[in-house]
Amino acid sequence: MAVQEQGNEQHAAMPLTEHLRELRSRLVKSGIAVVVGMVVGWIAYPTIFELLSQPFEGAVEQAQKEGRDVTLALTGVTDPFILQLQVAAIAGIVLASPVWLYQLWRFVTPGLHKHEKRWGIAFVAVAFPLFLAGTALAYFVLPFGLEILLGFTPENVENIVSVDRYLRFFIRTVIVFGVGFLTPLFIVTLNFAGILTGKRLMSWWRWIIFVVFIFAAIATPTGDPINLVLLAGPILMLVVIAVGIALLNDRRRARRGLGEPDYREWDDDQASPIDENS
């Protein structure tokens, strides 16, 4: 413990120039990893683009059955090159995520206590599969949303969809779904940090349901009831699990005599303590 505290003090005492050098080193390593990932993405571009365009192709097939002409198109001379560069950049960021997340973690951890590092490791370990689950759900929901949106195309009208607009639409939907699946994790983190209690969360259950459905209505591509429920349902299930974990943690803290502190004991400009053993 003494060695840990000494390390934290040394890190805190580092001059600004040392922090900037370390940050530069971390950024350079992360940048190299992203560039390597972009090279891989550039080489595997046909396979990656086929994966990205698969939801749209499914919607196009349904539109053609209904007599509508829908086409995914490039409208500029330089668009094919820019599109491949964008796809390679996305692939590079995704493939290099273990490296730049590690570099970010290494930059932050020297100033953290042991229990704070433990929370961070647990957060990252749970966040990654949750985000992947959200993106997988988005990939499943997208074709249904696109079918509904493309269904508004009038007869005898050809719908030419720009590839870059579709790509932005795809990325936005995937990110929103992934972030939505991370919400319960933030609830658990706030509870373990002693900021939110399970009892307080239980008292907010009406507002939690309302906010989740509002988020789902805004996040889903079409806002129709089916896609809304497909997103809101899993998030609510995860929130219920998160509240259950918070209640169990509160009971554990109560058994150890670590109940919720009375924050009225401290002045407004005084930092209230957070238990390091929770």
Secondary structure by P-SEA (a helix, b strand, c coil): caaaaaaaaaaaaccaaaaaaaaaaaaaaaaaaaaaaaaaaaaaaaaaaaaaaaaaaaaaaaaaaabbbbbbcccccaaaaaaaaaaaaaaaaaaaaaaaaaaaaaaccccccaaaaaaaaaaaaaaaaaaaaaaaaaaaaaaaaaaaaaccccccbbbbbbaaaaaaaaaaaaaaaaaaaaaaaaaaaaaaaccccaaaaaaaaaaaaaaaaaaaaaacccccaaaaaaaaaaaaaaaaaaaaaaaaaaaaaaaacccccccccccccbbbbccccc
